[in-house]
Amino acid sequence: MKILQAENLVKTYGDKTLFNEISFTVSEGQKIGLLGINGTGKSSLLQIIAGVEVADSGEIITPKDYIISYLPQHEDFTRSQTILEAVFESNDPIMKLVKDYESTLQKLQKQPENEKLLSELLKLQAQMDSKNAWDLEANAKTILSKLGLQDLTQDVVNLSGGQKKRVALAKALIHPCDLLILDEPTNHLDFNSIVFLQDHVSKLKNAVLFVTHDRYFLDAVTTALLELSNGSIYRYEGNYQYYIEQRAIREEQEAATNDKRKNLFRTELAWMRRGAKARTTKQKARIQRFEDLSTKITKDQSSELEMNFQQSRLGKKVVEFIDVNKQFDHKVILKDFSLLINQNDRIGIIGENGVGKSTLLEMLTGNLKADTGVIDIGQTVKIAHYKQINEEFNSNMRMLDYIKEEAEVIHTPDGKTISASQMLETFLFPPHSHGIILGKLSGGEKRRLYLLRLLMTAPNVLLLDEPTNDLDIETLTILEDYIEKFSGVVITVSHDRYFLDKVTNKLLIFEGEGNVSSTLETYSEYLDRKVEEEKQAVTEQPKQPKPVQEKENKRKKLSYQEQKEWESIEGDIEKLEEEIERLNDELLKVGSDFEQAHKLSQQIEQNEQLLENKMERWSELSELVESLKNN
């Protein structure tokens, strides 16, 4: 069995320690999720294991022939090449062979008379045969198709960020490896793609180590979880649900010892207040002990704070869309769209990428106007809009000053006040980090800070555009708790099943071409229903009724039409078989021409259905002929 061992890994950035002498193992076949709040070093740890970064100390121990395939959180293809070429970009001999084959095939399609290219293609085909590389090629095309990438001749440079992520994911999935490392693989994926990925990863025989915010995905896939927290690492065997149970037990045990810790803290505090005339080495050690204990007590107390802010009053009238139409060029976003948004609504917006979900949020804020129709917004409405793109940060500003720019204190509904520093602690920023300048924060930490500042504006309508793409699970849990207590309106664009199930009570489904429907189901209930409807549609397809057979024992001979059919049917069957064989041969030669392959597959399917019908009819006529002979 192949095992990766991480021993005593240490990683720091400036004066910040991400992890300190952490050790763990990843064994063959294990599916391990890596958890931790943004900024704890999850991506850095993955990069160290993948060999992209180097630890300050410690080592990664693997067998000599150990291969790692790595999907970074952000992949930007800058060199001009097709999707297929990018997917097979590798030093692996088989991957290089498939890439050369696909590249030569594309060149030959453009220059069909080029004998040199034809000769080269034949050589590569022979190598593909000898190396059994066809399965790898077919697997890659299947994965790309499941991830929503159909035209494999597109230049990766021209793809959107989400499409590039999907190409990078396909590349990581098909690369032969012992350990597959995935950093936020579910970002930018729709439900069907996530379900495919979930099923694919679960069936892999190699080890998988991944970071994701998708809690349903974690629960379905993981066999163990690693949690990075305060520079240490904790391991939990089992899935996400088991992790939640075990973590709750651990926190209860820590809470039980906390009373003892507080008593000890009081003793230490009394000693510190008395002061010491001389600071010996032992006394300095005691001071350090006091400071360590003080930090722990502060952490325990800060965790008790709640996200319960006073908010702006919201009148009865919120927002109403009346016969709204919106389109860009020839793409229709909304068509005769009407919607009444009421107090306390929790609306989830779902649909494929590019159908206009974010556009609806921009229209709510007034950044985009309707082409026709009315958007009537109540006078008391105060909107906070969490966008997918970060606002501009002053890199030299300190974290606490950034929050104080919005408010020095926040008032709660029961009249209490929460300081800016306490707000930061509530949002998982420990006291020692409050003086850090914004330029030193990770991308995830900036997103968390940005969300906190938005919530501090006391909105009564909260718009969230794909919040789960950048926020860690603990921050999402805090946000979900805030939404539960929030008395205003929340409208969320997301693909995250868990988040939508937890915070919404109504769904708007963007179906494309301006059509929008709604349901009161949870997102999971809606998805289950759609799956059942698709299954039902397949089973209820009208079948050609078999002709009712009358008893033929009194008939003397075949009818004229039956006789003609009997004489020609075997020839018809033979021709259909030959046509199917010819189409299959063509299909093997199309290479990366996905449209032609799809067309040929449809023709094969049609001919196979005709052949099946002919065979059934031949059987019926054969029985009839035999019965007439016996008569």
C-alpha positions in Angstrom: 0.0 0.0 0.0 1.3 3.5 -1.0 1.3 6.0 1.9 2.2 9.7 2.0 3.6 10.9 5.4 3.7 14.5 6.4 6.1 14.9 9.4 6.5 18.0 11.6 5.5 20.5 8.9 6.0 24.2 9.8 4.9 27.1 7.7 5.0 30.8 8.5 4.3 34.0 6.6 6.1 36.9 8.3 5.1 36.8 11.9 2.1 34.6 11.2 2.4 30.8 11.9 0.0 28.9 9.7 0.9 25.5 11.2 3.5 24.3 13.6 5.0 20.8 13.5 1.9 19.1 12.2 2.0 15.4 11.1 -0.5 13.1 9.4 -0.7 10.3 6.8 -2.7 9.8 3.6 -3.1 6.1 2.7 -4.1 4.6 -0.6 -7.9 4.8 -1.3 -8.6 7.3 1.4 -10.8 10.3 0.6 -9.8 13.1 3.0 -11.4 16.5 3.4 -9.3 19.4 4.7 -11.2 21.9 6.9 -10.3 25.2 8.6 -11.2 28.9 8.5 -9.8 31.0 5.7 -6.2 32.0 6.4 -5.3 29.0 8.5 -3.2 27.6 5.6 -5.3 25.0 3.8 -4.2 26.0 0.3 -0.6 26.4 1.5 -0.6 22.9 3.0 -2.0 21.4 -0.3 0.7 23.3 -2.3 3.4 22.0 0.0 2.2 18.4 -0.5 2.0 19.0 -4.2 5.5 20.4 -4.3 4.4 23.9 -5.4 5.6 25.4 -2.1 8.2 24.5 0.4 7.7 24.1 4.1 9.9 26.1 6.5 10.8 22.7 8.2 9.5 19.2 8.2 9.2 16.8 5.3 6.8 14.9 3.0 7.8 11.3 2.7 6.5 9.2 -0.2 7.5 6.1 -2.2 9.9 6.9 -5.1 7.3 6.2 -7.8 4.6 8.3 -6.0 2.7 10.6 -8.4 0.5 13.5 -7.4 -2.1 15.3 -9.5 -3.0 18.8 -8.3 -5.9 21.2 -9.0 -5.0 24.7 -7.6 -7.8 27.0 -6.4 -7.1 29.4 -9.3 -5.9 28.2 -12.7 -5.2 30.7 -15.5 -4.2 29.2 -18.8 -2.2 31.9 -20.6 -0.8 29.9 -23.5 -3.0 29.6 -26.6 -4.1 25.9 -27.0 -7.3 24.0 -27.4 -9.2 22.6 -24.4 -8.1 19.0 -25.3 -4.4 20.1 -25.7 -4.6 21.9 -22.3 -6.1 18.8 -20.6 -3.3 16.5 -21.9 -0.5 19.0 -21.1 1.8 16.8 -19.0 5.2 15.1 -18.7 3.4 11.7 -18.4 4.3 9.7 -21.5 0.7 8.5 -22.1 -0.7 12.0 -21.7 1.9 13.4 -24.1 1.0 10.7 -26.6 -2.7 11.5 -26.5 -2.0 15.2 -26.8 0.2 14.6 -29.9 -2.5 12.4 -31.4 -5.2 15.0 -30.9 -3.0 17.8 -32.2 -2.0 16.0 -35.3 -5.6 15.0 -36.0 -6.7 18.6 -35.8 -4.0 19.7 -38.2 -4.9 16.9 -40.6 -8.6 18.0 -40.6 -7.4 21.4 -41.7 -5.0 20.0 -44.3 -6.6 16.7 -45.4 -4.2 16.3 -48.4 -1.0 16.5 -46.3 0.5 13.1 -46.6 3.2 13.8 -44.0 0.5 14.5 -41.4 -1.4 11.4 -42.4 1.7 9.3 -42.0 2.4 10.8 -38.6 -1.3 10.2 -37.5 -1.0 6.5 -38.5 2.1 6.1 -36.4 0.5 7.8 -33.4 -2.6 5.6 -33.9 -0.4 2.5 -33.7 1.2 3.8 -30.5 -2.2 4.6 -29.1 -3.1 1.0 -29.8 0.0 -0.5 -28.2 -0.2 1.8 -25.1 -4.0 1.2 -24.6 -4.3 5.0 -24.6 -7.8 5.1 -26.2 -9.5 4.7 -22.8 -7.7 7.7 -21.5 -8.8 9.8 -24.4 -12.4 8.6 -24.1 -12.4 9.2 -20.4 -11.2 12.8 -20.8 -13.9 13.6 -23.3 -16.5 12.1 -21.1 -15.3 14.1 -18.1 -15.2 17.3 -20.1 -18.7 16.7 -21.3 -20.0 16.0 -17.8 -18.4 19.2 -16.7 -20.3 21.2 -19.4 -17.5 21.6 -21.9 -18.7 20.5 -25.3 -16.6 22.3 -28.0 -13.2 20.9 -27.2 -11.5 22.9 -30.0 -12.0 26.3 -28.1 -8.9 28.2 -27.2 -8.5 28.1 -23.4 -7.2 31.7 -23.4 -10.7 32.8 -24.4 -12.6 30.9 -21.8 -14.3 32.4 -18.7 -12.7 31.9 -15.3 -15.3 29.3 -14.4 -14.7 27.4 -17.7 -10.9 27.5 -17.1 -11.5 26.0 -13.6 -13.5 23.1 -15.2 -10.7 22.4 -17.8 -8.1 22.4 -14.9 -10.4 20.0 -13.0 -10.7 17.6 -15.9 -6.9 17.7 -16.3 -6.4 16.8 -12.7 -9.0 14.0 -12.8 -7.6 12.2 -15.8 -3.9 12.4 -14.9 -2.6 9.0 -13.7 -1.7 9.5 -10.0 -1.5 8.0 -6.5 -2.8 11.1 -4.8 -5.3 13.5 -6.3 -5.3 17.0 -4.6 -8.3 19.2 -5.2 -8.5 22.8 -4.0 -12.2 23.9 -4.1 -13.2 21.6 -7.0 -16.9 22.4 -6.7 -16.5 26.1 -7.3 -18.3 27.2 -10.5 -20.0 23.8 -11.0 -23.7 23.3 -11.3 -25.7 20.6 -9.6 -25.3 17.9 -12.3 -21.5 18.5 -12.5 -21.2 18.3 -8.7 -23.1 15.1 -8.6 -20.9 13.6 -11.4 -17.7 14.8 -9.5 -19.0 13.3 -6.2 -19.7 10.0 -7.9 -16.4 10.0 -9.8 -14.2 10.8 -6.8 -16.0 8.2 -4.6 -15.2 5.5 -7.1 -11.5 6.4 -7.5 -9.0 3.8 -6.2 -6.3 6.3 -5.6 -6.1 8.6 -2.5 -7.8 12.0 -2.7 -7.1 15.1 -0.5 -9.4 18.1 -1.0 -10.7 21.4 0.3 -14.3 22.3 -0.3 -17.1 24.3 1.3 -19.8 21.9 -0.1 -20.9 20.1 3.1 -23.1 17.6 1.2 -20.1 16.7 -1.0 -18.0 16.3 2.1 -20.5 14.1 3.8 -21.0 11.9 0.7 -17.3 11.5 -0.2 -15.0 11.6 2.8 -13.6 8.7 4.7 -11.7 11.0 7.1 -11.3 14.8 7.8 -8.3 16.9 8.8 -9.0 20.2 10.6 -6.4 23.0 10.7 -7.0 25.1 13.8 -4.6 27.5 15.6 -1.5 26.0 14.0 -2.5 22.4 14.9 -4.1 19.6 13.0 -6.9 17.3 14.2 -7.9 14.1 12.5 -11.5 12.7 12.4 -12.2 9.3 10.9 -15.5 9.2 9.0 -17.6 11.7 7.0 -18.7 15.3 7.7 -21.6 14.3 9.9 -19.3 12.2 12.1 -16.9 15.1 12.2 -19.6 17.5 13.5 -20.5 15.0 16.2 -16.9 14.4 17.3 -16.0 18.1 17.2 -19.0 18.9 19.4 -17.8 16.3 21.9 -14.3 17.9 21.8 -15.7 21.4 22.4 -17.9 20.1 25.3 -14.8 18.6 26.9 -12.9 21.8 26.4 -15.8 23.8 28.0 -15.8 21.4 30.9 -12.1 22.1 31.6 -12.7 25.8 31.0 -14.0 26.4 34.6 -10.8 24.9 36.0 -8.8 27.2 33.5 -10.7 30.2 34.7 -10.0 29.4 38.4 -6.3 29.1 37.5 -6.6 32.4 35.6 -7.9 34.2 38.7 -4.9 33.0 40.7 -2.5 34.1 38.0 -4.2 37.4 37.7 -4.0 38.1 41.4 -0.2 37.3 41.3 0.3 39.6 38.3 -1.6 42.5 40.0 0.5 42.2 43.2 3.6 42.7 41.0 7.0 41.3 41.6 10.0 43.3 42.7 12.4 41.1 40.8 11.8 39.3 37.5 13.6 36.0 37.8 13.6 33.4 35.0 10.9 31.4 36.9 8.8 34.5 37.3 9.1 35.3 33.5 8.0 31.8 32.8 5.0 32.4 35.0 4.2 35.6 33.2 4.3 33.8 29.9 2.0 31.1 31.4 -0.4 33.9 32.3 -0.4 35.4 28.8 -1.0 32.0 27.2 -3.9 31.4 29.6 -5.3 34.9 29.0 -5.4 34.3 25.3 -7.3 31.0 25.7 -9.8 32.7 28.1 -10.3 35.6 25.6 -10.9 33.1 22.8 -13.5 31.2 24.9 -15.3 34.4 25.8 -15.3 35.7 22.2 -16.8 32.5 20.9 -19.9 33.3 23.0 -20.7 36.5 21.0 -23.6 36.3 18.6 -24.3 37.8 15.2 -27.4 39.8 16.4 -27.2 43.3 15.1 -29.8 46.0 15.2 -31.0 46.7 11.7 -32.9 49.4 9.8 -36.7 49.3 10.0 -38.3 47.7 7.0 -41.8 48.8 6.0 -44.5 46.6 4.6 -43.6 47.5 1.0 -40.3 45.9 0.0 -39.9 45.3 -3.8 -42.3 44.4 -6.6 -41.4 43.5 -10.2 -44.2 44.2 -12.6 -44.0 42.8 -16.2 -40.2 43.4 -16.3 -38.2 42.7 -19.5 -34.4 42.7 -19.8 -32.0 41.5 -22.5 -28.4 42.1 -23.6 -28.1 42.2 -27.4 -30.1 39.2 -28.5 -29.9 37.3 -25.1 -33.2 37.5 -23.2 -32.7 37.6 -19.4 -36.2 38.4 -18.2 -39.5 38.1 -20.1 -42.7 39.6 -18.6 -41.3 38.9 -15.1 -43.4 39.7 -12.1 -42.5 39.1 -8.5 -43.7 40.4 -5.1 -41.0 40.3 -2.4 -42.4 40.4 1.1 -40.9 41.0 4.6 -39.0 38.0 5.9 -38.7 36.4 2.5 -35.7 34.0 2.1 -35.3 33.6 -1.7 -32.8 31.3 -3.4 -32.0 31.9 -7.1 -30.8 28.9 -9.1 -30.1 28.1 -12.7 -27.3 27.5 -15.1 -24.4 29.9 -15.4 -25.0 32.9 -17.7 -28.9 32.9 -17.5 -29.1 36.2 -15.6 -29.2 35.4 -11.9 -26.6 38.1 -10.9 -28.3 40.5 -13.3 -31.5 40.3 -11.2 -29.5 41.3 -8.1 -27.9 44.3 -10.0 -31.4 45.4 -11.0 -32.5 45.2 -7.3 -29.7 47.6 -6.4 -30.5 50.0 -9.3 -27.1 49.4 -11.0 -29.0 48.0 -14.0 -32.4 49.2 -15.3 -35.2 47.3 -16.8 -35.8 47.6 -20.6 -39.6 47.7 -19.9 -41.8 47.2 -16.9 -41.6 48.5 -13.4 -39.3 47.7 -10.4 -41.1 49.3 -7.4 -38.8 49.5 -4.3 -40.1 50.6 -0.9 -38.8 53.8 0.6 -37.5 52.0 3.8 -35.4 49.4 1.9 -31.7 49.5 2.7 -29.7 47.0 0.6 -26.3 45.3 1.3 -25.0 43.5 -1.8 -22.3 40.8 -1.4 -20.8 40.6 -4.9 -18.7 37.9 -6.4 -15.9 40.5 -7.1 -14.0 42.0 -4.1 -14.2 45.7 -3.5 -11.0 47.6 -3.7 -9.0 47.4 -0.4 -6.4 49.9 0.8 -3.6 47.4 1.3 -1.9 49.5 3.9 -4.9 49.9 6.1 -5.1 47.9 9.3 -8.0 45.4 9.8 -9.4 47.2 12.8 -9.3 50.6 11.1 -11.1 49.1 8.1 -14.0 47.9 10.3 -14.1 51.2 12.4 -14.5 53.1 9.1 -18.0 51.6 9.0 -18.7 51.8 12.8 -16.9 52.0 16.1 -19.7 50.0 17.8 -22.7 48.0 16.8 -26.0 48.0 18.7 -28.0 44.8 19.4 -31.8 44.7 19.5 -31.7 44.4 23.3 -29.7 47.6 23.7 -26.2 46.2 24.2 -23.2 47.4 22.2 -20.5 45.4 20.5 -17.2 47.0 19.7 -15.4 46.7 16.4 -12.8 44.5 18.0 -15.5 42.2 19.3 -17.1 42.1 15.9 -13.8 40.9 14.4 -13.5 38.2 17.0 -17.1 37.1 16.3 -16.1 36.7 12.6 -13.1 34.5 13.6 -10.4 37.1 13.6 -8.5 36.6 16.9 -7.3 39.7 18.8 -3.7 39.4 17.8 -4.6 39.8 14.1 -6.5 43.0 14.4 -3.5 45.2 13.6 -2.5 43.3 10.5 -2.6 45.4 7.3 -5.1 44.2 4.7 -2.4 43.5 2.1 -1.2 40.6 4.2 -4.6 38.9 4.3 -5.5 35.8 2.2 -8.2 36.1 -0.4 -10.6 34.2 1.8 -9.9 36.4 4.8 -10.6 39.5 2.7 -13.9 38.1 1.6 -14.8 37.3 5.3 -13.8 40.9 6.3 -15.8 42.3 3.4 -18.9 40.4 4.4 -18.6 41.5 8.1 -18.4 45.2 7.0 -21.5 44.8 4.8 -23.5 43.3 7.7 -22.4 46.2 10.0 -24.2 48.6 7.6 -27.5 47.5 9.3 -29.3 46.5 6.0 -32.8 45.2 5.9 -32.4 43.5 2.5 -29.4 41.3 2.0 -28.3 40.2 -1.4 -25.7 37.4 -1.6 -24.1 36.5 -4.9 -22.4 33.1 -4.6 -21.2 33.5 -1.0 -20.1 29.9 -0.6 -17.5 30.2 -3.4 -15.0 32.1 -1.2 -16.2 31.6 2.4 -15.0 28.7 4.7 -17.5 26.5 6.4 -17.2 28.1 9.8 -17.9 31.6 8.4 -20.8 30.2 6.5 -22.2 28.7 9.7 -21.9 32.2 11.3 -23.7 33.8 8.3 -26.4 31.1 8.5 -26.9 31.9 12.1 -27.1 35.6 11.3 -29.7 35.0 8.6 -31.8 32.9 11.0 -32.0 35.9 13.4 -32.3 38.5 10.6 -35.8 40.0 10.3 -35.4 41.4 6.8 -35.2 39.9 3.4 -32.4 37.6 2.1 -32.0 36.9 -1.6 -29.2 34.4 -2.5 -27.7 33.3 -5.8 -26.0 30.0 -5.1 -25.3 26.4 -6.3 -24.6 25.2 -2.8 -27.3 22.7 -1.8 -26.6 22.7 1.9 -26.6 26.5 2.2 -29.8 27.0 0.2 -31.6 24.2 2.1 -30.7 25.9 5.3 -31.5 29.6 4.6 -34.2 29.7 1.9 -38.0 29.2 2.0 -38.6 29.9 -1.7 -36.7 29.3 -5.0 -36.6 31.2 -8.2 -35.6 29.0 -11.1 -34.0 30.7 -14.1 -34.8 28.4 -16.9 -33.2 30.4 -19.8 -34.7 32.6 -22.6 -36.2 34.9 -20.0 -38.4 32.3 -18.3 -38.4 32.2 -14.5 -40.5 29.8 -12.4 -40.8 29.5 -8.6 -41.3 26.8 -5.9 -41.6 26.5 -2.2 -39.6 23.3 -2.1 -36.1 23.2 -0.6 -33.3 23.0 -3.2 -32.7 19.3 -2.4 -36.5 18.5 -2.8 -36.6 20.4 -6.1 -33.5 18.5 -7.4 -35.0 15.2 -6.3 -38.2 16.0 -8.0 -36.5 16.9 -11.3 -34.5 13.6 -11.2 -37.8 11.7 -10.7 -39.5 13.6 -13.5 -36.7 12.8 -15.9 -36.9 9.1 -14.9 -40.6 9.1 -15.3 -40.3 10.8 -18.7 -38.0 8.0 -19.9 -40.3 5.2 -18.7 -43.4 6.8 -20.0 -42.2 7.4 -23.6 -44.9 6.1 -25.9 -43.9 2.7 -27.3 -45.1 1.4 -30.6 -47.8 -1.0 -29.8 -47.2 -4.5 -31.1 -49.8 -5.4 -33.7 -52.4 -7.7 -32.2 -52.0 -11.1 -33.7 -55.0 -12.8 -34.9 -55.1 -16.5 -35.0 -53.6 -17.5 -38.3 -54.3 -21.2 -38.2 -57.2 -20.9 -40.7 -55.1 -18.9 -43.2 -53.9 -20.7 -46.3 -51.1 -18.3 -47.4 -49.4 -14.9 -46.8 -51.1 -11.8 -48.1 -49.6 -10.1 -51.1 -48.0 -7.3 -48.9 -46.7 -9.9 -46.3 -45.2 -12.0 -49.1 -43.3 -8.9 -50.5 -42.2 -8.0 -47.0 -41.0 -11.5 -46.2 -39.0 -11.7 -49.4 -37.1 -8.4 -48.7 -36.8 -8.3 -44.9 -33.6 -10.3 -44.6 -31.9 -8.0 -47.2 -33.2 -5.0 -45.3 -31.7 -6.3 -42.0 -28.3 -7.0 -43.7 -28.2 -3.4 -45.1 -29.0 -1.9 -41.7 -26.2 -4.0 -40.1 -23.7 -2.9 -42.7 -24.8 0.8 -42.2 -24.4 0.6 -38.5 -20.9 -1.0 -38.9 -20.0 1.8 -41.4 -21.2 4.6 -39.0 -19.2 3.0 -36.1 -16.1 3.0 -38.2 -16.6 6.7 -39.0 -17.2 7.4 -35.3 -13.8 6.0 -34.4 -12.1 8.3 -36.9 -13.7 11.7 -35.9 -11.2 12.4 -33.1 -12.0 15.6 -31.3 -14.8 16.7 -33.7 -17.5 16.5 -31.0 -20.3 17.8 -33.2 -19.7 15.2 -35.9 -19.4 12.5 -33.2 -22.7 13.5 -31.7 -24.3 13.5 -35.2 -23.0 10.0 -35.9 -24.1 8.7 -32.5 -27.6 9.8 -33.3 -27.6 8.1 -36.7 -26.3 4.9 -35.1 -29.0 5.0 -32.5 -31.7 5.6 -35.1 -30.5 2.7 -37.3 -30.2 0.4 -34.3 -33.9 1.2 -33.4 -34.9 0.4 -37.1 -32.9 -2.8 -36.9 -34.6 -3.9 -33.7 -38.0 -3.2 -35.3 -37.1 -5.2 -38.4 -35.8 -8.1 -36.3 -39.1 -8.2 -34.4 -41.1 -8.1 -37.6 -38.9 -10.9 -39.1 -39.7 -13.0 -36.0 -43.5 -12.5 -36.5 -43.4 -13.3 -40.2 -41.2 -16.3 -39.6 -43.7 -17.7 -37.1 -46.5 -17.1 -39.5 -44.7 -18.8 -42.4 -44.0 -21.8 -40.2 -47.6 -22.1 -39.0 -48.9 -22.0 -42.7 -46.5 -24.8 -43.6 -47.8 -26.9 -40.7 -51.4 -26.3 -41.9 
